[in-house]
Amino acid sequence: MSTPSLHKVPSEQVPMALLLEADPSPSVIARYLQEGHCVVACLDDAIIGVYVIKAMTAAAWELMNIAVAPEHQGQGIGALLLRHAIDQARQLGAQRLELGTGTFGHQLTFYQRAGFRVVAVEPDYFPQHYPEPLFENGLQHRDRLRLALVL
C-alpha cells in the first residue's frame, strides 16, 4: 500500500462520517470544528483518515478527534496521523498536547504507545455529555481519561 498524503483542509470540507467514527455526536463535533485545525489523509483521491486539533491556550492544544476509515484501520494510518498532529501542535507553538478518551479500548493503548500519559479522570463524563450510552465490546463508557504529551 502506498503512503497516504496529508492535507490541511477547511473545517467545512472535513468528512463528517469519519469524524462520527470517533465521536458519535454531530453537535459536539460542530462546536470544535469551528476553531479546529483539520487535516485529512488521502489515498487515490479518497479521504481515508482525519484529525482535528484545537488550541486550549497558546501553550496547550487538544486532539479533538482522530479517525481512520474502518477498511483502512490496522495499516499504520492512525499512527501517521497522530505523529503529524503532534508535529503540527508543536509547530503551532504548543508545549503540550492533550486529549480525552475512554478508560478502556484499543485507543487508550494507541495513545499510550505514542507517549501520552494519564493526567486526570473525569467521572461519568460520557453519560453526562452524550444523550445515548456509548458501548464498546459490550461495556459502557462512563468515565473519560485526560491524557497529555509534553512536546
TORPA-4810 file (N, C-alpha, C, O; in nm, 3 decimals):
<nodes>
NODE_1_0.084_-0.118_0.000_0.000_0.000_0.000_0.088_0.124_0.000_0.189_0.130_0.071_M
NODE_2_0.051_0.222_-0.078_0.128_0.347_-0.079_0.091_0.431_0.043_-0.013_0.411_0.105_S
NODE_3_0.180_0.524_0.076_0.158_0.610_0.192_0.057_0.718_0.157_0.067_0.781_0.053_T
NODE_4_-0.042_0.739_0.245_-0.139_0.845_0.219_-0.072_0.983_0.225_0.026_1.002_0.296_P
NODE_5_-0.127_1.077_0.149_-0.081_1.216_0.157_-0.169_1.288_0.259_-0.288_1.258_0.272_S
NODE_6_-0.110_1.383_0.330_-0.181_1.458_0.434_-0.200_1.602_0.388_-0.108_1.665_0.336_L
NODE_7_-0.322_1.654_0.408_-0.355_1.789_0.363_-0.438_1.860_0.469_-0.532_1.803_0.524_H
NODE_8_-0.403_1.987_0.497_-0.488_2.070_0.583_-0.609_2.111_0.499_-0.595_2.149_0.383_K
NODE_9_-0.727_2.104_0.559_-0.850_2.142_0.488_-0.934_2.233_0.577_-0.923_2.227_0.699_V
NODE_10_-1.017_2.318_0.515_-1.111_2.400_0.594_-1.211_2.308_0.665_-1.242_2.199_0.616_P
NODE_11_-1.260_2.353_0.778_-1.349_2.268_0.858_-1.472_2.221_0.782_-1.521_2.111_0.806_S
NODE_12_-1.522_2.302_0.689_-1.642_2.260_0.616_-1.614_2.147_0.515_-1.708_2.088_0.461_E
NODE_13_-1.486_2.117_0.490_-1.452_2.008_0.399_-1.415_1.879_0.472_-1.381_1.779_0.408_Q
NODE_14_-1.422_1.881_0.603_-1.386_1.762_0.681_-1.498_1.659_0.665_-1.616_1.694_0.673_V
NODE_15_-1.463_1.533_0.644_-1.565_1.428_0.626_-1.635_1.393_0.758_-1.578_1.324_0.842_P
NODE_16_-1.757_1.441_0.775_-1.833_1.420_0.898_-1.848_1.271_0.930_-1.841_1.232_1.047_M
NODE_17_-1.870_1.189_0.828_-1.888_1.044_0.853_-1.766_0.985_0.923_-1.780_0.899_1.010_A
NODE_18_-1.647_1.030_0.885_-1.525_0.980_0.950_-1.515_1.031_1.093_-1.481_0.956_1.184_L
NODE_19_-1.544_1.160_1.114_-1.539_1.215_1.249_-1.636_1.141_1.341_-1.607_1.120_1.459_L
NODE_20_-1.751_1.103_1.287_-1.851_1.031_1.366_-1.804_0.891_1.406_-1.860_0.831_1.498_L
NODE_21_-1.704_0.838_1.337_-1.646_0.708_1.376_-1.586_0.717_1.516_-1.590_0.621_1.593_E
NODE_22_-1.529_0.834_1.548_-1.460_0.851_1.676_-1.542_0.927_1.780_-1.518_0.915_1.900_A
NODE_23_-1.639_1.004_1.734_-1.722_1.084_1.824_-1.864_1.082_1.770_-1.891_1.140_1.665_D
NODE_24_-1.958_1.015_1.839_-2.092_0.997_1.784_-2.185_1.117_1.792_-2.303_1.105_1.761_P
NODE_25_-2.134_1.233_1.833_-2.222_1.349_1.850_-2.195_1.458_1.747_-2.094_1.528_1.757_S
NODE_26_-2.283_1.474_1.647_-2.263_1.582_1.548_-2.257_1.720_1.612_-2.184_1.806_1.565_P
NODE_27_-2.334_1.743_1.720_-2.333_1.877_1.782_-2.200_1.903_1.853_-2.149_2.016_1.849_S
NODE_28_-2.142_1.803_1.917_-2.011_1.818_1.982_-1.905_1.845_1.874_-1.822_1.934_1.890_V
NODE_29_-1.910_1.768_1.767_-1.814_1.786_1.657_-1.825_1.927_1.599_-1.723_1.993_1.576_I
NODE_30_-1.947_1.974_1.575_-1.967_2.107_1.516_-1.905_2.215_1.603_-1.850_2.313_1.550_A
NODE_31_-1.912_2.199_1.736_-1.854_2.301_1.826_-1.703_2.311_1.811_-1.649_2.421_1.805_R
NODE_32_-1.634_2.197_1.805_-1.488_2.208_1.799_-1.435_2.226_1.657_-1.322_2.271_1.640_Y
NODE_33_-1.513_2.194_1.557_-1.466_2.212_1.419_-1.443_2.359_1.384_-1.352_2.390_1.308_L
NODE_34_-1.524_2.448_1.439_-1.514_2.589_1.405_-1.376_2.647_1.433_-1.326_2.729_1.357_Q
NODE_35_-1.313_2.603_1.542_-1.182_2.655_1.579_-1.073_2.553_1.554_-0.958_2.573_1.595_E
NODE_36_-1.107_2.443_1.489_-1.012_2.334_1.472_-0.917_2.352_1.356_-0.946_2.422_1.258_G
NODE_37_-0.805_2.287_1.368_-0.703_2.275_1.264_-0.724_2.134_1.211_-0.694_2.036_1.279_H
NODE_38_-0.776_2.122_1.088_-0.821_1.994_1.034_-0.725_1.943_0.927_-0.684_2.017_0.838_C
NODE_39_-0.689_1.815_0.937_-0.600_1.753_0.839_-0.662_1.619_0.798_-0.710_1.543_0.881_V
NODE_40_-0.660_1.593_0.667_-0.711_1.466_0.616_-0.598_1.385_0.553_-0.499_1.440_0.505_V
NODE_41_-0.615_1.253_0.554_-0.524_1.161_0.487_-0.596_1.112_0.362_-0.708_1.063_0.368_A
NODE_42_-0.529_1.126_0.247_-0.589_1.086_0.119_-0.507_0.976_0.054_-0.384_0.975_0.058_C
NODE_43_-0.578_0.882_-0.007_-0.516_0.774_-0.082_-0.598_0.759_-0.209_-0.718_0.732_-0.204_L
NODE_44_-0.533_0.775_-0.323_-0.602_0.765_-0.452_-0.726_0.854_-0.457_-0.833_0.809_-0.498_D
NODE_45_-0.713_0.979_-0.417_-0.821_1.079_-0.420_-0.935_1.052_-0.322_-1.037_1.122_-0.325_D
NODE_46_-0.921_0.952_-0.236_-1.025_0.923_-0.136_-0.973_0.964_0.001_-0.857_0.937_0.034_A
NODE_47_-1.058_1.028_0.081_-1.020_1.063_0.219_-1.039_0.939_0.304_-1.149_0.884_0.314_I
NODE_48_-0.928_0.894_0.367_-0.934_0.770_0.446_-0.904_0.793_0.594_-0.914_0.701_0.675_I
NODE_49_-0.869_0.917_0.630_-0.840_0.948_0.770_-0.849_1.097_0.794_-0.847_1.177_0.701_G
NODE_50_-0.860_1.133_0.922_-0.876_1.273_0.958_-0.833_1.294_1.103_-0.845_1.204_1.186_V
NODE_51_-0.784_1.414_1.132_-0.769_1.454_1.272_-0.803_1.602_1.283_-0.795_1.678_1.186_Y
NODE_52_-0.840_1.641_1.406_-0.871_1.781_1.436_-0.800_1.815_1.567_-0.820_1.747_1.668_V
NODE_53_-0.718_1.920_1.565_-0.659_1.972_1.688_-0.709_2.114_1.707_-0.747_2.181_1.611_I
NODE_54_-0.709_2.159_1.832_-0.763_2.292_1.863_-0.685_2.349_1.981_-0.649_2.276_2.074_K
NODE_55_-0.660_2.479_1.977_-0.590_2.544_2.087_-0.681_2.555_2.209_-0.796_2.599_2.197_A
NODE_56_-0.630_2.516_2.325_-0.699_2.540_2.453_-0.642_2.670_2.510_-0.716_2.756_2.557_M
NODE_57_-0.509_2.681_2.505_-0.435_2.803_2.540_-0.323_2.813_2.437_-0.313_2.727_2.349_T
NODE_58_-0.241_2.916_2.445_-0.131_2.928_2.349_-0.035_2.810_2.362_0.022_2.765_2.262_A
NODE_59_-0.017_2.760_2.483_0.081_2.653_2.506_0.021_2.513_2.508_0.095_2.414_2.500_A
NODE_60_-0.110_2.503_2.517_-0.173_2.370_2.526_-0.279_2.355_2.418_-0.372_2.435_2.407_A
NODE_61_-0.265_2.252_2.338_-0.360_2.219_2.233_-0.426_2.086_2.268_-0.374_2.009_2.349_W
NODE_62_-0.541_2.061_2.206_-0.612_1.936_2.231_-0.638_1.864_2.099_-0.679_1.925_2.000_E
NODE_63_-0.614_1.733_2.099_-0.654_1.647_1.989_-0.801_1.617_2.011_-0.837_1.542_2.101_L
NODE_64_-0.886_1.676_1.927_-1.030_1.665_1.945_-1.086_1.537_1.883_-1.183_1.480_1.933_M
NODE_65_-1.023_1.493_1.773_-1.075_1.378_1.701_-0.965_1.323_1.612_-0.887_1.399_1.554_N
NODE_66_-0.959_1.192_1.601_-0.872_1.126_1.505_-0.944_0.999_1.464_-0.990_0.922_1.548_I
NODE_67_-0.954_0.978_1.333_-1.029_0.862_1.284_-0.972_0.815_1.152_-0.922_0.893_1.071_A
NODE_68_-0.982_0.684_1.132_-0.941_0.621_1.007_-1.060_0.537_0.959_-1.125_0.470_1.039_V
NODE_69_-1.088_0.542_0.830_-1.197_0.462_0.775_-1.178_0.316_0.814_-1.066_0.264_0.806_A
NODE_70_-1.285_0.248_0.857_-1.272_0.110_0.907_-1.194_0.018_0.814_-1.116_-0.065_0.861_P
NODE_71_-1.214_0.030_0.684_-1.145_-0.061_0.590_-0.996_-0.031_0.577_-0.923_-0.108_0.513_E
NODE_72_-0.950_0.079_0.636_-0.808_0.114_0.629_-0.740_0.108_0.767_-0.624_0.145_0.781_H
NODE_73_-0.813_0.063_0.867_-0.755_0.055_1.002_-0.654_-0.060_1.009_-0.661_-0.156_0.932_Q
NODE_74_-0.561_-0.048_1.103_-0.461_-0.152_1.123_-0.348_-0.148_1.022_-0.272_-0.244_1.009_G
NODE_75_-0.335_-0.036_0.949_-0.231_-0.024_0.846_-0.133_0.088_0.876_-0.053_0.125_0.790_Q
NODE_76_-0.137_0.143_0.999_-0.044_0.247_1.038_-0.088_0.388_1.005_-0.015_0.483_1.031_G
NODE_77_-0.207_0.404_0.949_-0.255_0.537_0.910_-0.287_0.621_1.033_-0.257_0.741_1.036_I
NODE_78_-0.346_0.560_1.134_-0.374_0.632_1.258_-0.246_0.682_1.322_-0.240_0.796_1.369_G
NODE_79_-0.143_0.597_1.324_-0.014_0.638_1.382_0.048_0.752_1.301_0.105_0.844_1.358_A
NODE_80_0.036_0.745_1.169_0.086_0.852_1.083_0.013_0.983_1.114_0.077_1.088_1.128_L
NODE_81_-0.119_0.977_1.126_-0.198_1.096_1.160_-0.161_1.150_1.298_-0.149_1.272_1.315_L
NODE_82_-0.144_1.061_1.396_-0.111_1.106_1.531_0.026_1.174_1.534_0.042_1.278_1.598_L
NODE_83_0.125_1.116_1.467_0.258_1.179_1.461_0.248_1.318_1.396_0.311_1.413_1.442_R
NODE_84_0.168_1.328_1.290_0.151_1.457_1.221_0.082_1.558_1.313_0.121_1.674_1.317_H
NODE_85_-0.020_1.513_1.386_-0.090_1.602_1.480_0.005_1.654_1.587_0.001_1.772_1.622_A
NODE_86_0.090_1.567_1.638_0.189_1.606_1.740_0.285_1.710_1.681_0.314_1.811_1.745_I
NODE_87_0.334_1.684_1.560_0.426_1.779_1.494_0.357_1.912_1.466_0.417_2.018_1.485_D
NODE_88_0.231_1.908_1.420_0.156_2.030_1.391_0.137_2.113_1.518_0.157_2.234_1.518_Q
NODE_89_0.097_2.047_1.626_0.077_2.119_1.753_0.207_2.187_1.795_0.206_2.302_1.838_A
NODE_90_0.318_2.116_1.783_0.449_2.172_1.818_0.479_2.293_1.730_0.523_2.397_1.780_R
NODE_91_0.456_2.281_1.599_0.483_2.393_1.506_0.392_2.512_1.534_0.431_2.626_1.507_Q
NODE_92_0.273_2.487_1.587_0.179_2.595_1.618_0.205_2.657_1.755_0.129_2.742_1.800_L
NODE_93_0.312_2.614_1.821_0.353_2.676_1.947_0.312_2.601_2.072_0.337_2.648_2.183_G
NODE_94_0.251_2.485_2.056_0.209_2.409_2.175_0.329_2.350_2.247_0.427_2.308_2.186_A
NODE_95_0.319_2.348_2.379_0.420_2.282_2.461_0.363_2.151_2.517_0.434_2.071_2.577_Q
NODE_96_0.232_2.134_2.495_0.162_2.016_2.548_0.045_1.987_2.456_-0.024_2.078_2.411_R
NODE_97_0.022_1.857_2.429_-0.095_1.814_2.353_-0.176_1.723_2.443_-0.124_1.625_2.497_L
NODE_98_-0.304_1.755_2.458_-0.393_1.677_2.545_-0.502_1.612_2.463_-0.525_1.648_2.347_E
NODE_99_-0.570_1.516_2.524_-0.686_1.454_2.461_-0.770_1.387_2.569_-0.724_1.363_2.681_L
NODE_100_-0.894_1.357_2.532_-0.983_1.283_2.621_-1.023_1.154_2.552_-1.049_1.153_2.432_G
NODE_101_-1.028_1.044_2.628_-1.066_0.914_2.571_-1.129_0.828_2.679_-1.125_0.862_2.798_T
NODE_102_-1.186_0.718_2.638_-1.246_0.626_2.733_-1.142_0.558_2.820_-1.022_0.568_2.795_G
NODE_103_-1.189_0.489_2.923_-1.097_0.426_3.019_-1.052_0.287_2.975_-0.972_0.223_3.044_T
NODE_104_-1.101_0.241_2.860_-1.060_0.110_2.809_-1.070_0.113_2.657_-1.125_0.207_2.600_F
NODE_105_-1.018_0.011_2.593_-1.028_0.000_2.448_-0.894_0.022_2.380_-0.797_0.067_2.442_G
NODE_106_-0.891_-0.012_2.252_-0.766_-0.005_2.176_-0.710_0.136_2.167_-0.588_0.153_2.158_H
NODE_107_-0.796_0.238_2.170_-0.747_0.375_2.155_-0.659_0.417_2.273_-0.566_0.495_2.256_Q
NODE_108_-0.688_0.367_2.392_-0.606_0.401_2.509_-0.462_0.352_2.488_-0.367_0.426_2.511_L
NODE_109_-0.448_0.228_2.445_-0.316_0.172_2.416_-0.247_0.249_2.304_-0.127_0.276_2.310_T
NODE_110_-0.324_0.285_2.202_-0.273_0.360_2.087_-0.208_0.490_2.134_-0.097_0.523_2.091_F
NODE_111_-0.275_0.564_2.221_-0.221_0.691_2.269_-0.102_0.670_2.363_-0.004_0.745_2.356_Y
NODE_112_-0.110_0.571_2.448_0.000_0.546_2.541_0.125_0.503_2.466_0.236_0.538_2.506_Q
NODE_113_0.109_0.428_2.359_0.223_0.386_2.276_0.294_0.508_2.217_0.415_0.504_2.194_R
NODE_114_0.219_0.615_2.193_0.277_0.738_2.137_0.336_0.829_2.245_0.389_0.936_2.214_A
NODE_115_0.328_0.787_2.371_0.390_0.865_2.479_0.295_0.944_2.565_0.338_1.011_2.659_G
NODE_116_0.164_0.940_2.536_0.067_1.012_2.618_0.055_0.945_2.754_0.062_0.823_2.765_F
NODE_117_0.036_1.027_2.858_0.022_0.978_2.995_-0.111_1.026_3.052_-0.158_1.135_3.019_R
NODE_118_-0.171_0.945_3.136_-0.296_0.983_3.202_-0.266_1.094_3.303_-0.176_1.081_3.386_V
NODE_119_-0.343_1.204_3.294_-0.324_1.316_3.387_-0.448_1.343_3.471_-0.440_1.415_3.571_V
NODE_120_-0.564_1.288_3.432_-0.686_1.311_3.509_-0.793_1.209_3.467_-0.788_1.151_3.359_A
NODE_121_-0.890_1.190_3.557_-1.008_1.108_3.528_-1.130_1.198_3.548_-1.141_1.267_3.649_V
NODE_122_-1.221_1.196_3.452_-1.344_1.273_3.461_-1.459_1.174_3.481_-1.510_1.118_3.384_E
NODE_123_-1.501_1.152_3.608_-1.606_1.053_3.636_-1.738_1.087_3.567_-1.779_1.203_3.564_P
NODE_124_-1.803_0.985_3.512_-1.935_0.997_3.448_-1.941_1.098_3.334_-2.047_1.153_3.306_D
NODE_125_-1.828_1.124_3.269_-1.824_1.220_3.160_-1.917_1.180_3.046_-1.996_1.262_2.998_Y
NODE_126_-1.910_1.055_3.001_-1.987_1.014_2.883_-2.138_1.016_2.907_-2.210_1.066_2.821_F
NODE_127_-2.189_0.963_3.019_-2.335_0.973_3.040_-2.383_1.118_3.053_-2.498_1.148_3.020_P
NODE_128_-2.297_1.208_3.102_-2.337_1.347_3.119_-2.331_1.428_2.989_-2.401_1.528_2.976_Q
NODE_129_-2.248_1.385_2.893_-2.228_1.466_2.773_-2.285_1.405_2.645_-2.285_1.471_2.541_H
NODE_130_-2.334_1.283_2.650_-2.389_1.218_2.531_-2.528_1.165_2.563_-2.548_1.100_2.666_Y
NODE_131_-2.625_1.192_2.475_-2.763_1.152_2.503_-2.783_1.000_2.506_-2.867_0.950_2.581_P
NODE_132_-2.707_0.927_2.425_-2.718_0.781_2.421_-2.596_0.719_2.489_-2.485_0.771_2.477_E
NODE_133_-2.615_0.607_2.561_-2.499_0.539_2.620_-2.402_0.492_2.510_-2.444_0.449_2.403_P
NODE_134_-2.273_0.502_2.539_-2.170_0.457_2.444_-2.114_0.323_2.491_-2.069_0.310_2.605_L
NODE_135_-2.118_0.224_2.402_-2.069_0.091_2.436_-1.955_0.052_2.344_-1.952_0.091_2.227_F
NODE_136_-1.861_-0.024_2.398_-1.753_-0.082_2.319_-1.729_-0.221_2.374_-1.706_-0.239_2.493_E
NODE_137_-1.736_-0.319_2.287_-1.719_-0.460_2.328_-1.813_-0.497_2.442_-1.775_-0.570_2.533_N
NODE_138_-1.936_-0.446_2.437_-2.036_-0.480_2.537_-2.023_-0.409_2.670_-2.099_-0.436_2.762_G
NODE_139_-1.928_-0.318_2.682_-1.904_-0.246_2.807_-1.934_-0.097_2.785_-1.890_-0.039_2.686_L
NODE_140_-2.009_-0.036_2.878_-2.046_0.104_2.862_-1.932_0.196_2.905_-1.871_0.179_3.010_Q
NODE_141_-1.905_0.295_2.818_-1.810_0.401_2.855_-1.878_0.494_2.953_-1.986_0.546_2.925_H
NODE_142_-1.816_0.516_3.068_-1.869_0.609_3.167_-1.770_0.722_3.192_-1.800_0.839_3.165_R
NODE_143_-1.654_0.688_3.242_-1.553_0.789_3.277_-1.465_0.821_3.156_-1.444_0.737_3.068_D
NODE_144_-1.414_0.944_3.154_-1.321_0.983_3.048_-1.185_1.006_3.111_-1.174_1.067_3.218_R
NODE_145_-1.081_0.958_3.044_-0.945_0.985_3.086_-0.893_1.106_3.008_-0.919_1.119_2.889_L
NODE_146_-0.820_1.192_3.077_-0.746_1.301_3.012_-0.603_1.254_3.002_-0.542_1.214_3.102_R
NODE_147_-0.549_1.259_2.882_-0.410_1.221_2.859_-0.335_1.344_2.806_-0.394_1.433_2.744_L
NODE_148_-0.206_1.347_2.832_-0.126_1.460_2.785_0.013_1.410_2.742_0.066_1.312_2.794_A
NODE_149_0.068_1.482_2.646_0.203_1.458_2.597_0.275_1.591_2.602_0.229_1.689_2.544_L
NODE_150_0.389_1.596_2.673_0.470_1.718_2.676_0.552_1.719_2.548_0.619_1.621_2.515_V
NODE_151_0.546_1.830_2.476_0.611_1.839_2.344_0.752_1.895_2.352_0.819_1.909_2.250_L
</nodes>
